[in-house]
Structure formats: C-alpha cells, structure tokens
Amino acid sequence: MAVVNIEAQKKPSINIGSQCLGNVMRVNVGPLGGNLLEVAVVINNSAILLTPSLASQCGFSMKMDQLGNAVIYASLQNCFAQNVVSVKRAAPDDYGLPEHPILGANSKFGDPRRAAEKQSIDAGFRITTLVFYTPGEKLMNVVEAQRNGYGITNTATRLVLRSPKASPETYIQNVAEVPMTVLRTSVIFEKKWLATQIDAAIACPTLEGSVSFTQNTITWFLPRHIDPLIYSGQFKLLEVHMGVDGQRLEPAEIAARRYSLTVNDVYIIVEIPIGAVGGYFKSHVQDGQYLTSYTIEPMLELLWTEDSINEDTRYKVLLPITTPLMSRPPQVHDNTVKEERIFKVLLGPLGSDVALMNITFPNEVLTVGDCTARGYNVLEHMSPNSSSKVFTLEVPFTDGAVLQMKGTGVTVYSLQLTFGLLVLPEFAPFSHSAYLEAKLVDIVPPSVSGGCDYENFYALVKYGTGGFNFKIMLGKRLLTPGLAQQYGFMENGTHLSFTVPFSAPDIVYEAVESSSIRSRLDMVLINPETNINVKEFSVACNFFSTLTECFPNGTMTALAVKLESVPSLNPSQLTLKDPTCGPTYSDDRYAYFVFTGNSCGTKRKFLPNMMLYENEISLPDELEMQKESTTNEPEYELKVSCYYDINKTHAVAFHTRPRRSEPYAENARGELQVAIRLATDNSYSMFHSVEDYPIARYLQQPLYFEVELMKSANPQLSLELENCWATLEDDRTSQPRWNLIINGCANPVDPNQVIFHPVWADARVQYPPHFKRFEVLTFAFAEDQDNLSSQLFVHCDVAICDARNPLGGACNRQCSNQENRIKGQRRAVLDGHSFKHVTLGPILISQ
C-alpha cells in the first residue's frame, strides 16, 4: 500500500487531504495562491524530485481547479508504492506534474489472448523488448522505452505499462466515428532459450470528436464496442457505471444532479447540464470582457465479457471536459423599492473565483471596507453548490454619491457606479458599470398654522398630497364630528379650520401671570392606517383674565386654575390660608373663592397711602404632604393681593321719596348662642365647669366634646359641625394646628382619630338636633411631639340650619364615610355663609 507523506513546507492557509479511489490515491492540496507544487519521493530519507517525465513513468499526475487548489493522483502501483511522497510549495517557474490522465495498460497474466496465457511468468523471465504498433511495428528495448518516457514493471501476475499522453507511439483510431487515442504493444519476456509475449492495449477518447457542446449541455459519446480492446466477436456488455472525479455515483445521485446516462446499440451517452454539481466555473478576462468556462471530469466504468476467451474486462476512463469560453456577462438587477429610499442593486452571477475590490462613484473610489464604513450594505452571496456568487449593494438616497434632480412635483434620484472586480488566482482585473434611477413623487405633508385673539385659538390645516387622510387629536381628545361642530369646523377640499375657546377643556394652562393665563393648544395629525404622527403643532398665547377682584366693601374674589405642571391637582381641595375657607365654586379645572379682608386668614399691611390685603391659595398641609409622597409635582401656591387707597373717597348719592305707609314692627330672631363643653366620659351626663380649666389629660385618654345650640326652642333648627381643629394658642388662626373635622367629616388623612356619637332626647336634651357630640383620641397629637406643649385649645366652626330654609349645600350633604359620622349629620360645604365659632381650653396633655 502506498504511503503519502505531506511535509510542512506550506502556508497555514493551505489544506491537504487524501482519499483512495479504487486503485488510485487522490491528494487535495490548496489553495496554492499562484504557486506550483514540488512533489518528491522520499527513499531512505533522501528526496527524489518527481519531474514530469518521471511522474508519467511512475503513475503520478495532477490537475488544478478554479480557485488554485491542486489535485494529485497517485497510482497504488506507482514506482514508489512502498516509499514516502513529499509535497511542498514550489516557485511558479518550477516543474509540475503532468496533467491528468496518463495513458496506462494494466494486464493480468494468464489471458489466453496473450502468449503466456496458460501460466504465470516464471521469476527467471525478464522483459527484453517492447513492440509498439503505430500501427506499424516499432521495436524498443527496455532502456530505450524508459528513455522515451515509458514506465514498465511487472509482478508474477501483472504487467503495468505507462505511457505519456502525447507519446509518438500512440495513434488516432476512429471507433464508431469517435476519435480515440490508442496505444498497442507487445512485451517480450526472455529466459535463456525461452521467450514469451504479452499483448497490452489501451484506448482513450479524445475530447475533440467525442464531446459536443450546446448553450446549456455537455454531451459525451463513448463507443459501446471499443474495437482496439476487443479480440472476438462474442462481446457482451455487462455493466455501465457513471461517476465524477473518479467516484462512482448511484443512480439516485445521478438523477439528483440532473445528469443523464443512456446506452444504445452504438454509444454510451453522458449528458451533463452546464453548471451542474460536480463541476465548476472558471472566470476569464479577455480584452476587458468577462468570460467563463465550465469544467467537469466525468468517469465511465464498463465491464464486458468475451465468451471466446472466457475473460471479463473492466474499462475505466476519466475525461476532463472544459467548455469553450462563454460570454456570460454579469447582469445588474435593480431591486430598489423607492418608497424605502434606498438603492438596492444585485450584480451577478459571477464565478466563485471573482472578488469585489472596489466601487467607483462619480467623485471617488471606495474599497469594500470604505463602503461599509460609509454606511453602505455590501454583501457577497454564494450559491448553494458554491459554483457561483452574486454581490448586493445598498446605498441610501440621502448619500452624497446619489444625485438629486427636482422636477415639478417629482424628485429624480440617480446613482452611477462601477464595480471593480478581480479574477483569482490570476489577479486579472475587469469592471462592470451600472446606472440606477428612481423617481419619487414629492410627498408634501399637511401643514398647520394657528393663532389667537383675546378669547379664542384659531387653527388652519392645509392638506398635503394625500388630501384629508388623517385624524386630529386636540390635547388628549380625538376631534369627533360632535366636537368639530362645537368648535365651528369648516372644510373646503384643500383646507380645514376650527376655533377653540380659551376656556375649552382641550386647552392646557401653562402658567398664571399677574393679569393673564398663558395657555396652549396642542394638535397632532395622525395617519389612521399606521397610527403614526404625521404632524405635531402647538400654539401658545397669553389671555387676559381677571384672576383677582377687589371690591370697595372689602370683598375679594380669586380664580385659581389647574396648571399643566400639577396634573393630579383637584381644585376643589384648594383652600385659602384658613383651611376652612374652600372654594365657592370648583370643577376639574377651576376653583373660585369669595372672602373678605377680615376673614380666611387674610393679612393686612399698611403702606404709604395704601393698604395691602394678602392671602394665598394652596392645598392644606395634610393633602400637600400626601401629594408629595406619591408624585414629584411642584407645590401649588397662588398669591392673592388687593390694594386700597387710604385717601380715596367714594361719594354715595341717594334720593328720598315719601313713604307709602307708616313703619311697623315684625317678629325677628335675636343672636343665637353656641357653647362647647368637655364631658367626663362617653355618657355625656357630667361636664367640666369653667373653674376646672385647665383640664389635664394623658395621651392614652380620649376627650369627649359636646357642642350645643343654646337658648333655642325652635325644633326646626339644627346645629351642624363644619370644621374643628386644635391649636397651641387661644388664637384660632395660629400655627401649628391639628385638623380634627373638615367640612363636617372626620379628617380624611386619619379619619379614625375622631368618633361621632349620636344624641338622644332625655331629661337634659329636649331637641337632639341642637346638639353634636364627638370623641377625639389624644393620640392624634402625639405625632408632632416637638411642637406639643403643655396645653391645647380646641376650636369649632358651626352652621345653624333651618329645615324650612336650608343653606343650600351647607346643610344637605352627607359624609362619604358612613361609619364615622353623626347620625343625621349634614356635611357643611364652604359656600360664603357666616358661621359661629366656639373655642374650648386650655387642656393639658401629659405623656
């Protein structure tokens, strides 16, 4: 068995592998990068270089593929079958091995067609003479034959004769009109006075005459009856097999590759599609033009018998076939989708041995790496069988290499480029140019303009090329047909317009200034199919607004608006400095306050010739702290100021007229009195007297309060608690303060600290509606121990309600917490009515 040793004189990129194919060993080496191989035989650690002549004599050959990979074929019966073959990279001008195939005859002794057909050759016989038939006889001794490039050897049962492909002793013979190269010889063995003769012959088809080409198919004709190899008329073909590169293929694989194998009475016909699996394309450049050839090496293996000699003959032929050069210029496919605004071009198909080096644009030449860095998408795509490739390139319309030309409503984008290509391994350059063009109808988006006057926003939308094909969002609401009608929507086919009042709910309030409110209208046009914003527009204006009014009688009014910066604000929760003074009117955007200069915590300052009354609108401390713990919104605070001219005199005119009747007296009510007292326990049967104060309590002890409408025998009246709170001083407006009851209900921040108790009629209580009782847990004052001193004062605002003439909402609303209110308790809402105030204390709280 032959041993092949591949020595290490190669670049790391060169791969070497070997494979046995029948009686031939195949060695793959490559890629060579333009270099030839040097093949040597190692005998006793000495290398013998295989020259072309020695290779042909000893059974070696080589071929190259399109990528510079070498394939070495070595017969398993080569001259050095028991030695080592060394393969290394050589310089381009060194000798290589002969091209595959080598003509050879391999004859087994004992064939009756030959002289020594009855027995094997005795060891004493030696080869003395070779007779070549050209077709005339030509004699050579062994030395002469070897000098002429022949290789001859034998064993006891086998004769091996090798000949160069272009040996002068070969001749062309037409077999069934197919030219075949024929070598016929007789080898004479001699031993003393004895001699024997063995005949050997080989016939190989020539490429010209046995192969035909069409645009898409290669057809190979091999005679069914190869006359030079057949000695009798009783010929019978037993087997026909097809393969590629020396490897036999199964019928299913032949069909999968779309090969065709046909046997008729005259020929064995092989048809191979150009470009089929098993072959490869090779690229060529001639006069700057790109050409290709397709190469494949089909194999036919025949087995026949001749009944007259009772011997089987196996015939195998490998025929490398290369098509003539074909003009297959690469095609440019413009795959641009202009709506994507990217040029997409495909170049190909090209051979797998073609590399893209650069791309030339009108003003610059970019390598593939430069293109990638520029943002182009350059890719190489190999076919599934690696026989061809294509290149793709993507260039955005916005790139500087793309030219733009404006027309009437149309923009023309064009790209001129040239692909710089190289065929490997010859490094043969060529190029291919392409011109791409895309026309885009200019898409004009809708435009929006707007403005405002002293009380309205005005919006005008001009349609784009798509017409009225969008939805309109005003603030956070969709402009529905009903809302459009409310805003005076008008449309004429090219424009639409509408008017939005300054006070509309779709308006955003940005800031409050001295006498105006800065407001903004936000509008978005939306594509109804994709829900993508087509256009966004905002217009902001300052609208004059009377935020504060100061009346001569000391009444002050203030308007507080909800700003964009405090989206969670509930205007109804705003109060003046006195938390008991809430808005007279409120909704989700406004709060309106009415108060006087001596109420609701209003402060007064004397200035030269002026008097200043100040107050502020904000959230109560408890609600503000609660808001700060849940949001990052800023604190809401609005200053309210009124200036009065001290020296200003108002003249009041009046006219008298005679009385129509004499005055008379009517029944009238006197001032009602309200008292607050502290009970000793929850039975409310015993109370502390004035002399008991200050009264001492521990934090664990509850306080039981009772508020009574005094000296009234009117059963239609009821006393309603509005607000109750505790302070450290007798001044009801002092700070800090602890809110106990707000708007008739327990403080919502901690409603469990106040418990209301019902009032029933008894010996002391004649009219239960005249009384209110509640319990306060002294723990309510423990959270602020830093401010807690030795005494507390409790204050309450109460409302007196008449069932026949109730004070609107002040006497008719219920608490939301049904479990923590007085039975029948009505929730008093701050609505501008006067209230009674009572104070109790001091109460000493000890820890």
ROLOGU-730018 format. One record per residue (C-alpha): x, y, z; residue in one letter. Coordinates in steps of 0.02 Angstrom, whole numbers, plus 50000, padded with zeros to 5 digits. Layout:
REM ROLOGU-730018
XYZa...
REM end
This chain:
REM ROLOGU-730018
500005000050000m500655017149956a501105029250094v500935047850059v501835059950174n501415078450160i502845088450233e502625105050322a503315117350193q501655125950162k500715141450218k499445139350359p498055143050234s498485127850127i497435112550167n497975094750123i496915079150120g496985061950040s495715049349978q495815032149896c494775029549738l494895011649678g496715008749628n497135027349635v497545038449781m496935056549769r497795070449867v497005087949879n498185102449913v497745120849914g497415134449888p499145137449814l499005156249793g499775155949618g501215144149661n501575127049586l501895111349686l503515102049703e503235083449730v504655072249785a504825053849831v505745050149993v506865034749989i507975031350138n507745049250197n508275055750027s507065065449917a506925061649731i506055075649638l504625069749527l504915077949360t503535077349230p504365062949139s504705053049298l502925056249357a502185049549196s503295034149205q502875030849387c500995033949390g500795051849455f499765066049382s498995082549440m497615094849396k497095112049461m495355119249496d494725136949475q495255142549649l497055136749635g496815120149726n497885105749665a497315087649650v498705074549641i498315057049578y499495042849625a499255025149566s499305012549706l500515003149593q501685017749566n503555015349560c503735020549742f502255011949819a503225006949974q504065023849996n503555041250054v502965055149938v503395072849993s502345087649935v502865105749959k502515122749885r503695127349742a504065143249648a502995146849493p504415142949371d504745125549442d504165110049352y502495102349397g501725085449372l500955080449205p499125084149182e497935070049223h497615057349148p499115046449100i498865032648973l499185015849051g498904997349021a498694985549166n498694967349108s498494951549212k499484936649154f498524921149105g497454929848974d497274917548826p497444932148707r499244933648757r500684921848729a500894916548910a499044914048936e499144897049023k500274901049169q501114914949266s502824921349219i504234912149299d505384922549406a506814919349283g505964928749142f506394946849111r505734960048994i506904962348846t505914970148706t504354980648679l503484980548510v502384995748476f501084995548337y500875012948265t500025003548179p501674997848101g502874988548213e504194997948310k505414988948425l506234996048582m507244988248719n506814992348899v508125006048915v507545014548756e505725013548813a506125021148981q507155034648895r505625038848790n504565041348946g503775024348965y503595015949132g503584997049133i503554984849276t502844967949315n502464955649452t502194937049438a500384940049387t500284957849323r501094968749191l500994987649213v501414998849065l501275017849075r501435029948931s501475048848915p499855055448843k500705062648690a501835047948654s502365046448471p501935028048476e500075031948501t498915034348354y497135040148324i495835027448276q494015031548239n492915019748335v491085021848286a491595039048219e492335043748389v494205047648382p495165037748512m497005038248560t497645020448550v499235012648618l499564994448569r501104984948618t501824967748643s503024964648785v504294950648759i504964941048908f506524930148886e507384916648990k508894908248915k508224899748759w506394903148802l505324918248759a503514923348789t502464938048731q501084947748819i499984959648720d499324975548803a498204989348733a497335005048791i496105016548702a495575033448769c494295045048689p494905061948634t493985077448688l493785083448511e492605072048420g491865063348572s491135078548661v489885091348595s489255107148675f487645116948669t487235132848764q486665122948915n487255104848896t488845094448878i488625077948783t489965064248787w489895049548666f490895033848708l490795019148588p489915004248661r491074992348567h492874998448588i493684989048445d495534990748494p495164981948658l494044967948597i494794952148518y493244941948473s491544944448401g490644937348551q490574953548651f489334956248792k489204972348893l488824967849073l488894984149173e488975002949143v489305014949285h489505033749288m490465044649409g491345061249432v493135064349486d493455045649496g492005042149614q490585030949556r488835038349579l487245029149622e485755031149503p484825042049629a486295054049641e486445054449451i484615059549439a484795072349580a486215080849487r485175080549328r486475070049236y485895058149101s486655041049059l486005032248905t486595016048824v486075011548646n486734999448516d488165010748465v488575023048604y488585025848789i487965043848802i488255055248951v487345072048961e487825084849093i486975101949115p488235116149112i488385122049291g487845105649369a488515099449536v490195090849519g490975103749405g491475121749423y491505138049328f493155146449292k493195165049257s494245172749119h494585190449061v494955194048879q495095211848815d494245217848972g492745206548944q492155193749071y492045175949006l491765159349090t492115141049060s491395125949146y492485111049191t491965093849247i492825076749246e491535063149213p492005044949228m491325029649139l491665012149202e491224997349089l491264978749118l491124967048971w491494948948931t492064939548776e491394921948778d492764915248665s494124919248791i493084917448948n493804933349023e492984949249096d493734965949053t493454981249163r493724997749074y493775014549165k494025031449084v494065048849163l493855062849037l494165080849095p492975091848996i493075110648987t491825120548885t492395133848762p492425151348834l490655157648855m490135175748857s489065176949011r489225195049065p488565198249241p486835205849250q486325220949351v484665218649439h483895234449509d482925228749663n482615246349727t480995249249821v480895267949802k479725270249949e481135263950061e482275277449986r483725265249966i484545259749804f484685240749803k485705232849663v486215214749630l487695210349518l487895192549454g488005178449431p489895177949437l491115163649461g491615158949636s493395164349590d492875182649570v493205195249709a492475212849728l493895225049758m493115242449749n491665252749686i491925268549585t490695282949606f490725299249505p491845308049631n492765294349724e493335276349729v492895266449885l493535249549939t492305237050010v492885241950185g492635260450144d490865256650083c490435247750245t491135261950349a490115274250244r488505265050290g488275255350128y487735237250141n488915226750033v488655207950039l489285192549945e488055178249920h488695160949868m487585148649776s487105132649869p488365122149769n489705135849781s489845136449592s489375154849576s489075170549678k488195187349671v488575203949755f487255215449827t487425233949867l486255245749959e486515264649954v485295276950039p484535290649934f485245303050058t487065298350025d488195310949939g488525299049794a486685299749745v486205313949629l484535322749651q483585332449520m482005341749565k480555342549444g478755348049454t478125337949598g479435324449564v481205321249626t482355310249520v483715300749615y485135293149512s486675282949553l488115279649432q489375266649489l490675254349426t491105238049512f492975234249514g493205215349507l494665203149507l494815185149446v495825173949561l497125166949567p497695175649407e497265192849481f496505197749314a495515213949335p493895218749250f492435230349287s490575231749263h489575247949265s487805251049323a486605265649320y485125266449438l483705278849438e482165281249544a480795294149527k479815299049680l478265309649682v478615323049810d477575319249964i477005335650039v476425332950217p474985343050286p475455359550365s474665367850516v474605386050565s473695394750704g473495409950813g472355417650941c471415433450987d470805439251157y469705423951188e469975410151056n471275399150973f471175397850783y471885382850686a472095381150498l472655364650418v473225364150237k473105346950158y474635338450085g474725327149933t473675314150023g472185325650050g471145324650208f471755307250260n472195309950442f471415310550615k471585325750728i471965324950912m471615340751013l472525339051177g472025321751235k470395320551139r470025314950961l469145328050856l467495318950832t466095325550721p465165331750876g466685340750944l467075347750771a465345355150761q465565362750934q467195371050876y466485377950713g467385365650598f467455370650414m468225361650263e468385366350079n469355351949998g471085359450022t470995366750197h470075364650360l469895376450506s469095377350677f469035388650830t469385382951008v468885394451153p470215398751279f469195390351417s468895374051321a469395357951408p470655353851269d471695369151314i473205367051428v473605380551555y475485383051568e475675397351691a474725410851785v475365428651771e474765444651854s473265447651742s473335433751614s473435415051593i474705407651473r473765394051378s474235381551243r473315371851110l474155355251062d473635347150899m474265330950818v473835324350644l473855305250644i473905292850499n472355282050528p473155266550450e474805266350545t474365277350696n475995286650664i476035305250697n476065314650532v476185332150604k476285339750777e475835357750811f475675368850964s475205386950985v475325396451150a474545413251193c474255424351344n472415427651377f471895442151486f470905435951635s470305444051794t471085432551921l470805443752072t469435456652102e469435469052247c467765477052293f467555493352392p466575484352528n468105473452569g467525458152473t468885449352375m468725435952240t470085424852167a470135412352025l471345397552036a471665387051881v472405369651866k474115370551782l474965357951669e476355355751796s475155348751928v474075336051834p473495327151991s472815343052073l470985342852124n470455361352126p469035357852247s470335353652381q471165370752372l470915382452519t471435399752574l472635402152719k471245397052833d470965378752782p469125380652823t468925392952679c468685382352525g468095387552351p466355394252322t466345385152155y467525372252081s467665359451942d469095349051872d469985364651805r469495379651913y469195384852091a468325401552130y468495409652301f467485423652383v468055430752550f468285447152643t469795456652703g469505451352884n469165432752854s470015416852796c471725421452864g471885437352758t473355448052816k473355466952813r474855478452787k474945497352796f475935505452656l476145523952618p474425529852561n473945511652530m473295496752625m473765479252564l472685463852597y473555447252558e473035429152556n473605413552464e472785398452386i473565381352414s473205363652468l473005360252654p474605354052735d473955336352755e473475334752571l475085343052514e476125330652613m475105316352544q475365322652365k477235324852390e477385306752447s476595300052287t477135312252149t478565323752102n477415338052058e477865355452123p476885363652263e475385373752206y475305391252280e474385406552213l474595423752293k473055434852307v473295453552339s472155468752349c472745486752367y471585500152437y471945518752427d471805525652603i471455543352545n470195538752414k468425545052447t466885536952373h465385548452353a463715539852378v462165548152307a460415543852360f458675550952333h457215551052456t455405548152417r453855549152526p453345533952625r451865524852561r451425518652735s451995520352914e453335508452977p452795493553078y453685480053180a453865461753132e454395446353229n456305444453224a457625432453290r458975437553409g460775431353402e460915412853431l462225406553553q463305391053535v464295382753676a465615369253679i465985358853833r467035343753884l466165328353960a466975317454091t466535301353997d465565294953847n463905295453940s463895314353919y462985315954087s464315326154179m465375340454111f466875350554170h466455368154230s467425383954187v468295382954354e469035365754308d470135373054169y471505369654128p471005351354124i472365338154123a472315322554013r473555308853968y473915303753789l473015287353818q471395295953872q470035301253748p469185318353751l467275319153742y466615335453666f464845341953655e464285357153555v462545364453593e461425377453515l460915387453668m459265395853714k458295389953562s456615381453573a456405380153385n456335361653338p456605366253152q458385371753186l459895360353186s461685363053233l462965356653105e464835354953136l465855362252993e467675361853049n468535357953213c470385359253250w471635361153391a473005374153416t474315377953547l473635395553575e471955403453601d472105411853429d471095400853312r472245405453163t473875401253250s475055387653192q475325373253208p473585366153200r472845348653206w471315346553093n470015335553178l468435338453074i468455345552896i466865350152804n465815341152933g466765324752920c468245317053009a469935322352940n470165310952785p472035309652822v471655299552980d469765297753000p469935285153144n470535298553265q468765306253276v467215296353328i465475304253317f464175299653448h462295300553420p461215311753531v459575305453605w458205315153694a458255314153885d457915325054035a459305337153985r459135335953794v457475342053732q457945344353548y459325332053492p459665341753327p460295356153437h461755345153497f463285337253419k464465325453511r466155318453457f467625309553534e469465313653497v470855301553535l472305310853612t473495300453507f473035312553368a474265324953448f475685312553478a476435312953301e477095330653323d477855329453496q479165342753455d477775355753444n476695348353580l476695359553735s475765357653898s474095364553835q472905363753687l471415373953630f470015366253527v469035377153403h467485373253301c466525382053163d464685377753163v463215381453050a461435383853108i460225376252984c458365379152966d457405364652891a456185377052814r457555387452733n459175376952721p460805384952671l460955376052504g462375363652504g462965368952678a461645358752766c461165344952645n462705334352603r463215317952683q464965311652727c465655298152613s466205287852765n464535281652831q465285273152983e466155288653050n464845302153053r463455308453166i461795300553129k460875313853032g462475324053016q462465335252863r464085339752777r464325358652776a465225364852620v466075381752623l464905392252520d465115410152579g463865409352726h464375415352901s464695402553037f464765402653225k466445399753308h466735391753480v468345388353574t468715377153723l470285375953828g471575375153885p471775356353900i473405349853970l474075334253881i475355324053976s476395309553910q
REM end
